[in-house]
Every structure is written in structure tokens, then in C-alpha cells.
Amino acid sequence: MATVLIKAATVVNENRRFVADVLVKDGFIERIDQSINSPADQVINAEGLHLLPGCIDDQVHFREPGLTHKAEIYTEARAAVAGGITSFMEMPNTVPNTLTQQLLEDKYAIADQKSLANYSFYMGASNDNLDEVLRTDAANVCGIKVFMGSSTGNMLVDNPKTLENLFSKSPLLIAVHCEDEQTIKNNLAHYKAQLGDDITIDYHPKIRSAEACYLSSSMAVELAKQHNARLHILHISTAKETELFSNNIPLKDKRITAEACVHHLWFTDEDYATKGNLIKWNPAVKTAQDRDAILKAVLDGRIDVIATDHAPHTIEEKAQPYLQAPSGGPLVQHALPALLALHQQGKMSLEQIVEKTAHNVATCFQIEKRGFIREGYWADLVLVDLNQPWTATADNTLYKCGWSPFEGTVFPASIKHTLVSGNVVYSEGKFNETNRGQRLTFNR
């Protein structure tokens, strides 16, 4: 493997900011020092750039196998590294659903051949595959995914006995999508009675309501407390849900953690008027008050990590009427730029971005030797220029689906270089696809 010397970078790591050289050898960070003069195969002049740990995205949907007209592991991992995301954890609602150990390993085999980013895949839970779930290797798989509210696909787990067994018997982290299905059905029936099939996107947060979210999230928290399960609640979308979580326990000791997604930190229900179905997500984007409360919980430690829930659909699918248009949108290329924009707006520090997108994800999932800029750790690194603005357009969007909800947004900072497991895979807008990312491993 090539050696890489990064010169004069402003390193942002573990709540510190300092100028240093970083030497990368055999995939790992060999040395961090004020001045390093060792020979290297590649030297990157990082003067004026900020060096961050690569983002670890704990929730993506890359659609392979079975839904590759929307996305592929290759295309979306490529977009991810261009956006400074060096590792991802992918969800099981592909086709077929990832409900057996063999189907799980099939996805790892695809990523081994195609992914520029490091990767892990969740084992999926259904109402009747508990034995398969319990066979999951904790050292090689990020966690178990449970849909406690239906979304894209058909993986709703609503059998109380199944949930009881999962929470009482699984030693792995259980990541949950929380929306109460019956509440959503009742809300939908209510608006259908009024409007028939003419329901529009502005009703989405009323149908997939704050009440539906809180009812399901609070039930998951109670189950986790009852069984001392390791629970991770995904994509918190309401102010009320933030009250379920604590910030007075060290992260490494928390049994219940939470995630916020970039779109819930950026958009509000007022954006439906201009963005329409392009910002139709489950859980729904809700009010400005919800958005601000989520950010507050991120900053004060009640919400532990920031992710994307990258979930692409074709523009033709999104152009359908509200009731037919699928939920989800592409985000991995634009997530870190969006967070850096929040930084420029004075809403988050760089140290907080690094903590929520790298350090805390590594700690939450007990990822081995990643998520920090430390000697002896894998060199998953991103260099950003905080003073190089650019505009998101369809032409510079890399997702297979070809569109982004951020089109037209001027981002103040650019991703300059991305290293994955010691390899410079993205540099100044160009890719080096000689090497592939690696399977994440876990200290469990």
C-alpha cells in the first residue's frame, strides 16, 4: 500500500484543533507530529485545510440487491466518499430482505468487490426469524435492524412476543425505526375520509405524526429498560422524543442511544411547498420547533450521532402523487457539506460535527480502530476547505438516481480529499478506484 504524508493540516479531533503533519502507512496512521519529513509515495499539501476523521454513516439504504434501478453499492459508496463519508452501515430492506445469515453474507460479498467505502450491514429482523437473528456474529456485523413502523419494504415487526424475544435475547445493538403503525393507519383513514385520494405532501407530518413517533419510541425505550437491551433509536424527528434520552451518562456506558439525520436538522414542514415529495421521508420532516429541538439535543448529548438515512428513489417515482410516491431521499454526498454549512451559520462547532459523525458512532457501535485520528488507527480521513463554496446541481450529483433535495443550495465548504483505510480514493473531484473499502469489525 502507498504511504501518504499529509502536511500542515489543521487537525480537528477529540475536542482539539491543532496544526500537524500526518503520516499514513500500510493503511494506518503511523505518526502525527508538528513536522514529519519521512519519504512518502504521495504528499498532500493541506495548508489551510481542516483534517477530520472520515464520517461513519450508521444508516443508509444502498438498494442492492433487488432495487438497483434506484442505486447500487458501487454508485452510492462512490458518492459517499466524495462527501467525506468513509464508512457506512446498510439496512436490510433490500430484495430479498436480509433475513438470513446467507443473504447477509451475500451483501458483504458484493461490497467486497464494489465498495470504495468501508462497510457493514445490519441483520434484519422479522416476526419469525429470531433463530437466524441470534446467529449473528457480533464481531463482524454492526447490529440488528427492527422496523417498529413500516417504511419502504415489508419488514414491520409488530408481534409483541417477537419484540419481547428480540429485546431479551439479542446481545447485539438493536437499531429501530419507531413509528406506531396503528396511529398512522388511523391518521391516513381520517384524511382519506376528508380528501379521498387527493391528499398532498403537506399532510405527511400529520399522517406520520409526532404522536406516532413518540408512542413507538417510548415503547422501545421501555422494552430496552425492562431487558437491559442495547437500543439505538434511529432518525429522531420530534421535540417530544428528545425527552426520552439522557445526557448525564458517558456514551460508552449508555444502553439507550439515539440518532438524528441531516434532513431533520435542515428542512421543516414549510419546505414541502417548494420541495414536495423530494423531502418525503419516514419519519416525516416536521416543524421548525422540532428541528431546533433535535439540534439542541444533538448539541447537549441526548442525541448521540448524526447520520443520513440515505434512501434514493428515481425522480419518476418521486414525481407520482403523494400517496404513491415512496419515502426517502439521497444524502450521502451532501451530508457533511450541509453540516459544515450549519457550522458556518454558527449552529455547530467543527468539534461537535466530528464528535457526532465519527467519534460517537465508533463508540456507540464499538468499531475497531476507526472514528478517531490516532496513531495505530485506520486512516479514514477527510480534508475539507472551509473557504471554497460550491452549488449542488444535478450535473455534480453522483447518486445513481441523479437528483438531490439540496439542488440549488450553495454550500460554503468543499470536500478536497478522502482517504479510506489509508488509500486516497477521492482527490480534487477525481476518484482512484484501485482499492476497495474494508469490512468493519467490532470490539465486542
N, C-alpha and C positions, 0 to 999 in steps of 0.2 A: 504494500500500500504506500502511496505517496506521502511524504512528510509535507506539512503545511505550516508556515510561520506567519502568524497574524501580527502586524507591527502597529504599535501606538494606538490600540483601540481603547475607547472608554468602556470599561467592563462594568456591567450592571448585574450584580449577583449577591444574593443573601443580604439584602438591605444595605449594600455598599456600592459606591461608584468610584472607580479609580482607573487611571491610565496604565496599561500594561501591554507587554507582548505575550502571545500565547503560542506555544509550540505543540503541534499535533503530530503524533507518530503512531503508526500501526492502529489507527482508528481511535486512539485515546488522547486525552490531554496529558502531555508528558510534563510540561512546565509552564508556569505562569510567573512572569518576573517583569521588573521595570525595563530591563533591556536583555534581549536574547540575540546572540549573534551566531547561533548554530546554522550550518548549511541546511537548506530545505529544497524540496522539489518545486514548491510553489510558495511565493511570498506575496501576501496581500497587504498593501498599504492601507491601514484602517484609520489613519489620522482624520479626526473629525467625525468618525463613525462610532456608533454605540454597538457593543457586542453583548448580545443577550443569549441565554440558554434557548435552544430551539423550543418552540411551543409543543406541548403534548396535548393533543385533542382527544378527550375521553369519550366523545360521542359523534360518530359520523355514520352515514349510510352511503356506501360507495356502489351499491346496487348490483354487485357481481357475486354469485351467478344469477341469471334468470331475468334481470331487468336492465340489461346492458344497452338498451336503446336510450336509457337516461344517463348512464355513467358506467365507468369501469374502474377497477382498482388502479390501472395504469394511468388513466387520464386524471383522475381526482387526486391521486398521490402526487402527480406531477404539479397540479395546481396548488396543492398544499405546500410543497417545498418552495414554490415561487412566492408563497405567502408567509414563509417563515415557520411553518409547522413541520417539524422533523419526525414526529411520531403520531400515530393515530390508533384509536380503538374503534372497531367497526361493529355495527349492530347485526342481529341475526334475522331480520325480516327481509331476507333475500328470497329467491325462489329456486329451489325449495328452502323453506325456513330452516335455520341452522339448529336442528333439534336432536341431532345425534352426534356422537364423537367423530364418526367418519365424515359427515358433512362439514363439521368444524375443521377437521384437518384438510379437507379439500380446499377450503378457502385459504388456509395457510400456504398450501402448495401454489395457489395462484399468485399470492402476494410475493412468495419467494422468487418467482420468475419475473414479476411485473412491477413491483412497488419501488419507487425511488425513495419513499419514506420508510422509517421503521414502522412496525405494525403489530397489532394484537387484535383478536376477535373474541367477542362475547359468545358464550354458550347461551342458546335460547331456552327459555322455559315455556312449557305449555301446560294445559290442565292434566296431561297424562304422560309426561316423560321424566318424572322425578328420578328414576334409576339412572337414566342417561346423564342427567344434570349432576348427580352425586359422583359420577366417574370423572368429572373434570379435574384436570391436573392444575392445582393452584400455582405451581411454579412456572407454568407456561401459558396460562390463559388469564386475561385481565379480570374477568368476572362473569357473573350470571346476569342476563337481562330479563326482566319481568315487565310485561306491559299490563299494568293495572288499569289501563284505559286503552281502548282500541285506537289504532292510528293506521298508518299505511301497512297493509298486510292483514293477516288474520291470526294474531298471536295473543289475543286477550286471555289473561289468566284471571278468571272470576270465580273459580271454585274455592270456597273458604278452606276446605280441607287441604287442597293443594298449596294454598298460600301458607297455611299453618305448617305444613311439612317443609316447604322451602325455607321459611324463616327459622325453623327449629333445627333443621338438619344440615343445611349447606354451610360449610366453613368459609366459603368464598365471599367476596364482596358481592352484594346483590344490588344491581343498578335498576331503578324502577322509573317507569313513565307513569305518572299519577294523574289520572282524571277519572272521576266517577262516571261509569258508563250509563247508569240509570238516570242520573241527573241530566246528562247530555241528551239522552233519548227523550226525556220529558220536555226539555227546553226546545228541542227540534220540533216535537209534536205541537207544542204551543205556538210556535211561529208559523208552522205549516198550516195550522188551522186559521191563522190570520191572513197569510200571504200566499198559500199554495206553494207552487214551485218557484215563485218569484222572489225568493229570499236572496238578498245581496250580501256582499262580503262584510258590510258594516255590522251585520248580525252575528258574525263569527264569534266575537268575545262574549256575546250574550248567550249563544248556544253552548259553546265550550267555556263555561262561565268560571268566575273566580270561586264560586261555591263548589263546582265540580272538582276543581283542583284541590281546594283545601280539604274537602271531605276525604278524598283519596290519599293525599299526602299525610294527613293526620292519622289515618288508619294504618298506613305503612309505618309511621313512627311508633305507634302503639305496639304493632306486631314486633318491631325490632327491639323495643324496650322489653317486651314480655319474654323474648327468647334470646336476648343479648346478641342479636344478629348484626352483621356488618352491613349497614344500609347506606346506599348512596342515592339520593333523590335527584333526578335529572331535571334540567330546564325549568327552574322555578320561575313562575310568571306572574305572581301576585304578591302584593304587600303583606297580606294576611299570612301566607305561607312562611314568610321570613321569620315570623314569631315562633315557629316550631324548632328553631335551631339555636345552638349555644355558641358563644364566643369566649367562654371562660374555661375551656378545656384545651390543652395543647392538641394540635391536629393529630399528632401521632397516637394519641390516646382516645380520639373520638371514635365512637362506634356508629354514629349517625352523621353523615356529611351531606353537603348539597352543592349543586352546580347551577350556575347561571349561564345563559347563552348570549352571544353577542347581539342577536336581533332583539332580545328583550331588554338590552341595555341601550339600544339605539332607536328603534321605532316605537310609535304609540298608535292607538286606535285612530288618531287624526290622519295618519299616513295611508289608511285604506282608501281615502278619496283619490289619491294620486297613484298609489302602487297596486291597488286592487288585489287580485289573487296572488300576485307575486310575493306578497308578505302574508299569505295564508299559511300559518304553521299550527301544529298541535304540540303543546298548548298555545292558545291564541296570544298574539300581541294585544296587550290591554291598555290601560290608561297611563297618562304621564305620571300620575301618582304611583302607580305600580312600578313603572320603570325606575323612578327615582328611589323608591324604597328598596328595590333589588340592588341598585348600585350602592346604596348605603349599607346594605347587609354584606355585600361583597367587600366593601372597604373596612367594615368593623369586624369581619371574621366570622359572621354567622353563615355566610355562603363561602365555600372554600375554594372553588375552582371556576374558571371560565372556559367554556367550550363553544362549539359551533352548531351541533346538530345538523351538520351539512347533509342535505337530503334533496338532491336535484330531481326535477321533473322536466320534461320537454316544454318548450314555450307553447306548443299546441295543446298540451294537456292543461296547462295553466290558463289558457285562453277560453276554456269551457265555462259555462255558467257556474256560479258559486257552488251549488250542490254537487256538481260533477267534478269540479277542479280538485285535484289532490292537494294535500297539505305538505309543506316542506319547501326548502329552497337551498340553493348552493351558497356556501360561505367560506370555505377554507382558504381561498386565495385572498379574501378581503378582511378576514377577521382581525389579524394583527394590525394591518393599516387602520382599521376602524378604532381599535383600542388606542393606537398611537394618536389618532385624532382626538379621542377623549382626553388623552394626556395633554395635548396642545391646548385643549379647551380648559385645562386646569381641573379636570374632574378626577384624574388618577395620576399617580406618580409612575415613573418607569419601574421603580422598585416594586410597586404593587402589581403592575402588569406581569412582571417576571414571576412574582410570587404566585399569582393566580393561574398563570398559563403553563408554568413549568415546575417550580419547586413544589407547590402543593399537590399537583397531580402526581408527581413522583412519590410524594409522601403518602398520599391517600391510597394509592394502588400498590405501594411498596415496590416500585420499579427498581430494578437493579442497575446502579451506576449510571443513571440518567437524570436529567432535570436540573442539574447544577453545573456551574463552571468550576470544576475542581480537578486538581491533578489526580490521575488514575481513573477518571470518569470518561465515558464515551464522549467523543467530540461531536455533540449535536448542538450546533451554534448558528446564530443568525446575526449578520451585520446590517444595521439599518442607518439610513441617512435621514435625520430628523428635519433636514432643510431642503429636501428635494420633492416638491409637490407633484402630484400626477392625478389625472382624472380617470376614473373607471369607465370604460366603454365596452361595447360588445366586441370591438376589434382586439382589445387587450385582455379579454376574459378567456381563461384557459379551460373552463369546465366543458365537458362533452356536450352538455345541454345548451351551451352557447350564450347564456344570459346571466345577469346578476341583479339582485334587488338594489344594489348600490350603483347601478349605472347612472352617470351624471354627477356622482359625488366626487368632489376634489379632496383627495387625501393629502395631508401635509408632509407625510414621511414615506420613504420608499424602502423596500427590501433590496439590498445590494448583493449579498452573498449568503448562501445557505450551505452548511456542512451537515451531512448525515453520516453518523458513525465514522467520522474522520474524512469523508470524501466531500469535495466541493461539487455539489450536484447542481447548484444554480449560482450563476455569477453574471451580474450586469445584464440580465434579461435572457441569458443563454443557459442551456442545460447541458450537463455532462452525464450521459446515461450509461457510462461504462460499468458502474457498480449499482447494486440494489441495496435497499434498506435491510434491516435485520429484524428478526422476531424478538419482541420484548420478552424479557424474563423478569421474575418477581421474587423478592426475598420473603418467602412465606414458608 
